[in-house]
C-alpha cells in the first residue's frame, strides 16, 4: 500500500495500520529510548496502532506527513 496522496485522517490511519501489520515501521533511536524507559514493547505499539485514533494530524510536517495516535493494548494499557 502506497502512502496516500490525500492525507485525510481515514487514509492516513489506514496507511499506518497497513504498515504496522507488515511491521514496515521505522523506530527511531529516540523512540527506542522512550520505549525502554517506559517498558513498552514493539508488540504493544503494534497492538495499539490496530485500534488507535488520530488525535492530531500534521500533513505538512517538515519531515513529511505524520500524526499523533492514541490507543490501548489488548491488556488496556495506554
Chimera marker file (.cmm) of the C-alpha trace (Angstrom):
<marker_set name="trace">
<marker id="1" x="0.000" y="0.000" z="0.000" r="1" g="1" b="0" radius="0.5"/>
<marker id="2" x="1.464" y="3.330" z="-1.046" r="1" g="1" b="0" radius="0.5"/>
<marker id="3" x="1.359" y="6.406" z="1.125" r="1" g="1" b="0" radius="0.5"/>
<marker id="4" x="-1.975" y="8.108" z="0.448" r="1" g="1" b="0" radius="0.5"/>
<marker id="5" x="-1.796" y="11.105" z="-1.876" r="1" g="1" b="0" radius="0.5"/>
<marker id="6" x="-4.516" y="12.941" z="0.015" r="1" g="1" b="0" radius="0.5"/>
<marker id="7" x="-3.596" y="12.893" z="3.672" r="1" g="1" b="0" radius="0.5"/>
<marker id="8" x="-7.074" y="12.892" z="5.166" r="1" g="1" b="0" radius="0.5"/>
<marker id="9" x="-7.297" y="11.160" z="8.537" r="1" g="1" b="0" radius="0.5"/>
<marker id="10" x="-9.051" y="7.940" z="7.405" r="1" g="1" b="0" radius="0.5"/>
<marker id="11" x="-6.485" y="7.445" z="4.616" r="1" g="1" b="0" radius="0.5"/>
<marker id="12" x="-3.575" y="8.175" z="6.945" r="1" g="1" b="0" radius="0.5"/>
<marker id="13" x="-4.868" y="5.789" z="9.607" r="1" g="1" b="0" radius="0.5"/>
<marker id="14" x="-5.452" y="3.010" z="7.054" r="1" g="1" b="0" radius="0.5"/>
<marker id="15" x="-1.922" y="3.502" z="5.723" r="1" g="1" b="0" radius="0.5"/>
<marker id="16" x="-0.371" y="3.411" z="9.207" r="1" g="1" b="0" radius="0.5"/>
<marker id="17" x="-2.307" y="0.267" z="10.136" r="1" g="1" b="0" radius="0.5"/>
<marker id="18" x="-1.243" y="-1.408" z="6.897" r="1" g="1" b="0" radius="0.5"/>
<marker id="19" x="2.389" y="-0.555" z="7.631" r="1" g="1" b="0" radius="0.5"/>
<marker id="20" x="2.059" y="-1.838" z="11.207" r="1" g="1" b="0" radius="0.5"/>
<marker id="21" x="0.557" y="-5.175" z="10.132" r="1" g="1" b="0" radius="0.5"/>
<marker id="22" x="3.537" y="-5.688" z="7.831" r="1" g="1" b="0" radius="0.5"/>
<marker id="23" x="5.888" y="-4.402" z="10.541" r="1" g="1" b="0" radius="0.5"/>
<marker id="24" x="7.139" y="-1.885" z="7.986" r="1" g="1" b="0" radius="0.5"/>
<marker id="25" x="7.720" y="0.850" z="10.539" r="1" g="1" b="0" radius="0.5"/>
<marker id="26" x="10.862" y="2.784" z="11.341" r="1" g="1" b="0" radius="0.5"/>
<marker id="27" x="11.564" y="3.121" z="15.047" r="1" g="1" b="0" radius="0.5"/>
<marker id="28" x="13.971" y="5.976" z="15.670" r="1" g="1" b="0" radius="0.5"/>
<marker id="29" x="16.651" y="5.909" z="18.351" r="1" g="1" b="0" radius="0.5"/>
<marker id="30" x="14.637" y="8.476" z="20.316" r="1" g="1" b="0" radius="0.5"/>
<marker id="31" x="11.579" y="6.215" z="20.261" r="1" g="1" b="0" radius="0.5"/>
<marker id="32" x="13.664" y="3.171" z="21.219" r="1" g="1" b="0" radius="0.5"/>
<marker id="33" x="14.968" y="5.036" z="24.274" r="1" g="1" b="0" radius="0.5"/>
<marker id="34" x="11.444" y="6.093" z="25.256" r="1" g="1" b="0" radius="0.5"/>
<marker id="35" x="10.192" y="2.517" z="24.838" r="1" g="1" b="0" radius="0.5"/>
<marker id="36" x="12.942" y="1.202" z="27.132" r="1" g="1" b="0" radius="0.5"/>
<marker id="37" x="12.347" y="3.941" z="29.712" r="1" g="1" b="0" radius="0.5"/>
<marker id="38" x="8.606" y="3.184" z="29.789" r="1" g="1" b="0" radius="0.5"/>
<marker id="39" x="8.884" y="-0.610" z="29.383" r="1" g="1" b="0" radius="0.5"/>
<marker id="40" x="6.907" y="-0.596" z="26.123" r="1" g="1" b="0" radius="0.5"/>
<marker id="41" x="7.411" y="-3.447" z="23.670" r="1" g="1" b="0" radius="0.5"/>
<marker id="42" x="7.124" y="-3.262" z="19.899" r="1" g="1" b="0" radius="0.5"/>
<marker id="43" x="4.228" y="-5.748" z="20.130" r="1" g="1" b="0" radius="0.5"/>
<marker id="44" x="2.376" y="-3.283" z="22.373" r="1" g="1" b="0" radius="0.5"/>
<marker id="45" x="2.960" y="-0.498" z="19.856" r="1" g="1" b="0" radius="0.5"/>
<marker id="46" x="1.578" y="-2.680" z="17.058" r="1" g="1" b="0" radius="0.5"/>
<marker id="47" x="-1.471" y="-3.672" z="19.167" r="1" g="1" b="0" radius="0.5"/>
<marker id="48" x="-2.174" y="-0.041" z="19.957" r="1" g="1" b="0" radius="0.5"/>
<marker id="49" x="-1.946" y="1.061" z="16.330" r="1" g="1" b="0" radius="0.5"/>
<marker id="50" x="-4.549" y="-1.565" z="15.371" r="1" g="1" b="0" radius="0.5"/>
<marker id="51" x="-7.245" y="0.224" z="17.376" r="1" g="1" b="0" radius="0.5"/>
<marker id="52" x="-5.868" y="3.741" z="17.619" r="1" g="1" b="0" radius="0.5"/>
<marker id="53" x="-7.469" y="7.041" z="16.719" r="1" g="1" b="0" radius="0.5"/>
<marker id="54" x="-5.701" y="10.096" z="15.329" r="1" g="1" b="0" radius="0.5"/>
<marker id="55" x="-5.527" y="12.884" z="17.911" r="1" g="1" b="0" radius="0.5"/>
<marker id="56" x="-3.546" y="15.341" z="15.817" r="1" g="1" b="0" radius="0.5"/>
<marker id="57" x="-2.706" y="15.268" z="12.110" r="1" g="1" b="0" radius="0.5"/>
<marker id="58" x="0.326" y="17.070" z="10.657" r="1" g="1" b="0" radius="0.5"/>
<marker id="59" x="0.063" y="16.598" z="6.872" r="1" g="1" b="0" radius="0.5"/>
<marker id="60" x="2.549" y="19.401" z="6.145" r="1" g="1" b="0" radius="0.5"/>
<marker id="61" x="5.216" y="18.499" z="8.730" r="1" g="1" b="0" radius="0.5"/>
<marker id="62" x="8.765" y="19.475" z="7.691" r="1" g="1" b="0" radius="0.5"/>
<marker id="63" x="9.920" y="15.819" z="7.762" r="1" g="1" b="0" radius="0.5"/>
<marker id="64" x="6.834" y="14.507" z="5.992" r="1" g="1" b="0" radius="0.5"/>
<marker id="65" x="3.229" y="13.837" z="6.883" r="1" g="1" b="0" radius="0.5"/>
<marker id="66" x="2.785" y="12.458" z="10.390" r="1" g="1" b="0" radius="0.5"/>
<marker id="67" x="0.221" y="12.256" z="13.156" r="1" g="1" b="0" radius="0.5"/>
<marker id="68" x="-0.250" y="11.643" z="16.866" r="1" g="1" b="0" radius="0.5"/>
<marker id="69" x="-2.174" y="8.471" z="17.720" r="1" g="1" b="0" radius="0.5"/>
<marker id="70" x="-3.964" y="7.400" z="20.878" r="1" g="1" b="0" radius="0.5"/>
<marker id="71" x="-4.995" y="3.855" z="21.657" r="1" g="1" b="0" radius="0.5"/>
<marker id="72" x="-4.769" y="0.934" z="24.063" r="1" g="1" b="0" radius="0.5"/>
<marker id="73" x="-3.261" y="-2.516" z="24.029" r="1" g="1" b="0" radius="0.5"/>
<marker id="74" x="-5.472" y="-5.571" z="24.443" r="1" g="1" b="0" radius="0.5"/>
<marker id="75" x="-4.389" y="-5.503" z="28.114" r="1" g="1" b="0" radius="0.5"/>
<marker id="76" x="-5.926" y="-1.984" z="28.374" r="1" g="1" b="0" radius="0.5"/>
<marker id="77" x="-2.561" y="-0.232" z="28.597" r="1" g="1" b="0" radius="0.5"/>
<marker id="78" x="-2.474" y="3.281" z="27.069" r="1" g="1" b="0" radius="0.5"/>
<link id1="1" id2="2" r="1" g="1" b="0" radius="0.2"/>
<link id1="2" id2="3" r="1" g="1" b="0" radius="0.2"/>
<link id1="3" id2="4" r="1" g="1" b="0" radius="0.2"/>
<link id1="4" id2="5" r="1" g="1" b="0" radius="0.2"/>
<link id1="5" id2="6" r="1" g="1" b="0" radius="0.2"/>
<link id1="6" id2="7" r="1" g="1" b="0" radius="0.2"/>
<link id1="7" id2="8" r="1" g="1" b="0" radius="0.2"/>
<link id1="8" id2="9" r="1" g="1" b="0" radius="0.2"/>
<link id1="9" id2="10" r="1" g="1" b="0" radius="0.2"/>
<link id1="10" id2="11" r="1" g="1" b="0" radius="0.2"/>
<link id1="11" id2="12" r="1" g="1" b="0" radius="0.2"/>
<link id1="12" id2="13" r="1" g="1" b="0" radius="0.2"/>
<link id1="13" id2="14" r="1" g="1" b="0" radius="0.2"/>
<link id1="14" id2="15" r="1" g="1" b="0" radius="0.2"/>
<link id1="15" id2="16" r="1" g="1" b="0" radius="0.2"/>
<link id1="16" id2="17" r="1" g="1" b="0" radius="0.2"/>
<link id1="17" id2="18" r="1" g="1" b="0" radius="0.2"/>
<link id1="18" id2="19" r="1" g="1" b="0" radius="0.2"/>
<link id1="19" id2="20" r="1" g="1" b="0" radius="0.2"/>
<link id1="20" id2="21" r="1" g="1" b="0" radius="0.2"/>
<link id1="21" id2="22" r="1" g="1" b="0" radius="0.2"/>
<link id1="22" id2="23" r="1" g="1" b="0" radius="0.2"/>
<link id1="23" id2="24" r="1" g="1" b="0" radius="0.2"/>
<link id1="24" id2="25" r="1" g="1" b="0" radius="0.2"/>
<link id1="25" id2="26" r="1" g="1" b="0" radius="0.2"/>
<link id1="26" id2="27" r="1" g="1" b="0" radius="0.2"/>
<link id1="27" id2="28" r="1" g="1" b="0" radius="0.2"/>
<link id1="28" id2="29" r="1" g="1" b="0" radius="0.2"/>
<link id1="29" id2="30" r="1" g="1" b="0" radius="0.2"/>
<link id1="30" id2="31" r="1" g="1" b="0" radius="0.2"/>
<link id1="31" id2="32" r="1" g="1" b="0" radius="0.2"/>
<link id1="32" id2="33" r="1" g="1" b="0" radius="0.2"/>
<link id1="33" id2="34" r="1" g="1" b="0" radius="0.2"/>
<link id1="34" id2="35" r="1" g="1" b="0" radius="0.2"/>
<link id1="35" id2="36" r="1" g="1" b="0" radius="0.2"/>
<link id1="36" id2="37" r="1" g="1" b="0" radius="0.2"/>
<link id1="37" id2="38" r="1" g="1" b="0" radius="0.2"/>
<link id1="38" id2="39" r="1" g="1" b="0" radius="0.2"/>
<link id1="39" id2="40" r="1" g="1" b="0" radius="0.2"/>
<link id1="40" id2="41" r="1" g="1" b="0" radius="0.2"/>
<link id1="41" id2="42" r="1" g="1" b="0" radius="0.2"/>
<link id1="42" id2="43" r="1" g="1" b="0" radius="0.2"/>
<link id1="43" id2="44" r="1" g="1" b="0" radius="0.2"/>
<link id1="44" id2="45" r="1" g="1" b="0" radius="0.2"/>
<link id1="45" id2="46" r="1" g="1" b="0" radius="0.2"/>
<link id1="46" id2="47" r="1" g="1" b="0" radius="0.2"/>
<link id1="47" id2="48" r="1" g="1" b="0" radius="0.2"/>
<link id1="48" id2="49" r="1" g="1" b="0" radius="0.2"/>
<link id1="49" id2="50" r="1" g="1" b="0" radius="0.2"/>
<link id1="50" id2="51" r="1" g="1" b="0" radius="0.2"/>
<link id1="51" id2="52" r="1" g="1" b="0" radius="0.2"/>
<link id1="52" id2="53" r="1" g="1" b="0" radius="0.2"/>
<link id1="53" id2="54" r="1" g="1" b="0" radius="0.2"/>
<link id1="54" id2="55" r="1" g="1" b="0" radius="0.2"/>
<link id1="55" id2="56" r="1" g="1" b="0" radius="0.2"/>
<link id1="56" id2="57" r="1" g="1" b="0" radius="0.2"/>
<link id1="57" id2="58" r="1" g="1" b="0" radius="0.2"/>
<link id1="58" id2="59" r="1" g="1" b="0" radius="0.2"/>
<link id1="59" id2="60" r="1" g="1" b="0" radius="0.2"/>
<link id1="60" id2="61" r="1" g="1" b="0" radius="0.2"/>
<link id1="61" id2="62" r="1" g="1" b="0" radius="0.2"/>
<link id1="62" id2="63" r="1" g="1" b="0" radius="0.2"/>
<link id1="63" id2="64" r="1" g="1" b="0" radius="0.2"/>
<link id1="64" id2="65" r="1" g="1" b="0" radius="0.2"/>
<link id1="65" id2="66" r="1" g="1" b="0" radius="0.2"/>
<link id1="66" id2="67" r="1" g="1" b="0" radius="0.2"/>
<link id1="67" id2="68" r="1" g="1" b="0" radius="0.2"/>
<link id1="68" id2="69" r="1" g="1" b="0" radius="0.2"/>
<link id1="69" id2="70" r="1" g="1" b="0" radius="0.2"/>
<link id1="70" id2="71" r="1" g="1" b="0" radius="0.2"/>
<link id1="71" id2="72" r="1" g="1" b="0" radius="0.2"/>
<link id1="72" id2="73" r="1" g="1" b="0" radius="0.2"/>
<link id1="73" id2="74" r="1" g="1" b="0" radius="0.2"/>
<link id1="74" id2="75" r="1" g="1" b="0" radius="0.2"/>
<link id1="75" id2="76" r="1" g="1" b="0" radius="0.2"/>
<link id1="76" id2="77" r="1" g="1" b="0" radius="0.2"/>
<link id1="77" id2="78" r="1" g="1" b="0" radius="0.2"/>
</marker_set>
